[in-house]
């Protein structure tokens, strides 16, 4: 396992998520030790701001398999590299294909403060993404309302101007 470039060791769930968020691209992935099950590893992939985790385990015969979406037939591989290579293809029972390896070497070379101020932690980044989605949904709903309803909302917004400004800024 140590020879696998995307293997990060016993870094824990939060640190794994932080490293994925630091890369930030959908389809970036890494492998780490499981926090809860000794001897089991986790394949973690980023998709739309969320880290998805799939357990990787070795059976008694020495073959590797991943716990994927229910209903998808489990596949076994002699080497973990082959398992990861198979997940580069779509429709393999994971949220999206593995596209961008987050290697332990690359991570070690990256400065620890390379996250932008607005992306200082995965939770802050996820909260920002959720706020942006909510704002987009509100704008879409506002555009779909009849003109007289929009005017009523505008007049209420005028009375509560500071609160609305804080929400947009914050």
N, C-alpha and C positions, 0 to 999 in steps of 0.2 A: 504493500500500500504506500509506503514512504516514497517509492519511485514514481508514483503518480503525480504529475505536476499540479493537478487541481486539488490534491489532498492537503488539507490545512491542519490536520491533527485534532486534538481535544480542545477546540476553541470555544465550544458552547454555542447554543442557539442564537443568543443575542449578538455575539461577535460575528457569527456567520451572516446574520441578517445585515449587520453594519457593513461588512465587506461587500455584500451584494449591492447594497444601497450606494456604497462608494463608487462602484462601477456604474450602476444606474441604468444599464441597458436591458431591455426585455430579452430574455434568453441567456443572460449571463448565469454561470453556475459554478459550484464548488462542491467538494466532498469533505465532510468532517465526521468526527466520532459522534455517536449518539449520546445524548445526555442521560437518557433514561434506561437504555438497554446495553449492558456491557457486551463488547464484541460485535456490535452492529454499527454500521456507518449510515450516514445520511447524505443523500444527493439533494442539494438545495438549488432551486432555480428561481430567478426573479421574473415576474410577469405582472405588468401594470401596477408596479409599486408594492406587490405582495411577494413574500418569499414562500414558495411551496417546497415542502420537504417530503422526500420519499426514502423509506428505509431500504438499505442494501444489506443483504446478508449472504453468508456462505453456508451451503448445506453440508451434510455429512460426506457427500461425494466430492466436495471441493468446488462445486459450481456456484456462481454468483447469480442472484436474482434480486429484483426490485419489487417492492409493494406498490403497485400502481392503481389506477382507477378500477373500482369493482366492475367485473364483467369483461375485463381485458385479460386474455390468457397470459399466465406468467411464463416468461421466457428465461432459460438458464444459459449461462455463459461460462466458459472455462476461465476466462480472464476478465477482470473488472474493466479493463480498457475496451474490451469488445462490447460489454454492456453499455458503457458510456457512448461508444461509437454508434450503437443501435439507436440510442435516444437523440442522436443528431437528426433523425428522420421524423417527420410529423406522424401523428396518429399512433403513438406508441404507448398511450395510457398515462402520459404526463401532460401537464398544462400547456406546454409548448416545447418545440424542439430545443435541444441544447445548442446554443449558437456561439457564446463567447466564454471561453474558460477564464475563470479568475484563478490564476496560478498563485501558489504560495510564494514563488520567487518574485513575481511582479508586485504582489502585495507588500513583500518585505522591502522592496525598493521605493514604494510610494511613500511620500511624507505623511505623517500621521494627521496633519492638519489640512489635508488636501480637499476636504469637504467644504463646499461653499457655506457661507453663514446661514443660508436658508435651508440647507440640507445637513445640519449639524448632527442629526441622529436619524435612524430609520423611522422612529415614531414621529419626529417632527416632519420629516419628508412625507410620510403617509398622511399625516394630518393636513399638510399643505395640499396634497393631491386631492383629498376628500373635500376640502373647502373649495378648491377650484371646480370640482365636479358639481358641488351644490350650487355654486354661483352660476355655472353654465345652465343647470337645470332651471334655476329661478329665472334666468334671462329668457330661456326658451318658453317657459310658462307665461311670462310677461308678454312676450311677442304674440302668443296665441290668444290672449284675452281680447275681448271687444274694447273699442276705444273708450267707452264710458267707464269701464272697470279700471283701465289704465289711469284715467284721470283721478279716480277716487284714490287709488294707491299712491299716486304722485302727491296728492294733497296730504295724505297721512304721512308720507315720507318727509314732507317739508317740516311738519311739526316735530318729527323725531330725527332731525337731520344728523345730530352728533352721534347718535347710536348707530345709524346706518353707516356713517363714515368710519367709525371704529371697526365695524364688522368687515368692511372692505379692506382697510389698512391692516388689521390684525390677522 
